[in-house]
Amino acid sequence: MRDVSSIARIEGPNLTLRLIRPEDAAYVYALRNNPAYNTHLSKVTGTVADQRKWIEDYKSREALGQEFYYVIERKDSTRCGLVRLYDIEAESFTWGSWILDENKPRKAALESAVLIYQIGFEGLGCVRAVFDVRNDNTHTLSFHRRLKAREVGSDELNVYFVYEQKRFEADRTHYLKLLSEN
């Protein structure tokens, strides 16, 4: 079992990632059911109450260190997105379910990715992130390619990536400089 206290809340220059709570259910449900944001995500069914139950059940996986679901917030505590870490193993993790809404500040994609990598590489001690992106999700594909994630395969649905801790460490100073610029 992992100690989650060090990764329960991670702060960057403009954003904070905090672990999801049952009272976030209405926000999650609305975001996951909004066609502007859910095109590339698995479909959600049910009600806000069902979403709350899912979050309550998820909390046991969180306590075991199996999965971490974050609400992305601006510094004024306005929620502006979601992101999840899962399939956590000794050396790798997967991240996804990544949504940024209309409340996001500039450079929110870069900052939330940097924070996720900090959690995975520093907080969890992993050496690589593995993830997939839908072929038709051109914005996210471009984003990961700009960050120099390595493509390791593809199929009719997805492009598969690996992003190494050493790549992150080599580029982190540059990313933080970009995030501190106006």
Sequence and secondary structure as in RCSB ss.txt:
>XXXX:A:sequence
MRDVSSIARIEGPNLTLRLIRPEDAAYVYALRNNPAYNTHLSKVTGTVADQRKWIEDYKSREALGQEFYYVIERK
DSTRCGLVRLYDIEAESFTWGSWILDENKPRKAALESAVLIYQIGFEGLGCVRAVFDVRNDNTHTLSFHRRLKAR
EVGSDELNVYFVYEQKRFEADRTHYLKLLSEN
>XXXX:A:secstr
    GGGSEEE SSEEEEE  GGGHHHHHHHHT TTT TTS    S HHHHHHHHHHHHHHHHTTS EEEEEEET
TS EEEEEEEES  SSEEEEEEEEE TT  TTHHHHHHHHHHIIIIIIS  SEEEEEEETT HHHHHHHHHTT E
EEEE SSEEEEEEEHHHHHHHHHHHHHHHH  
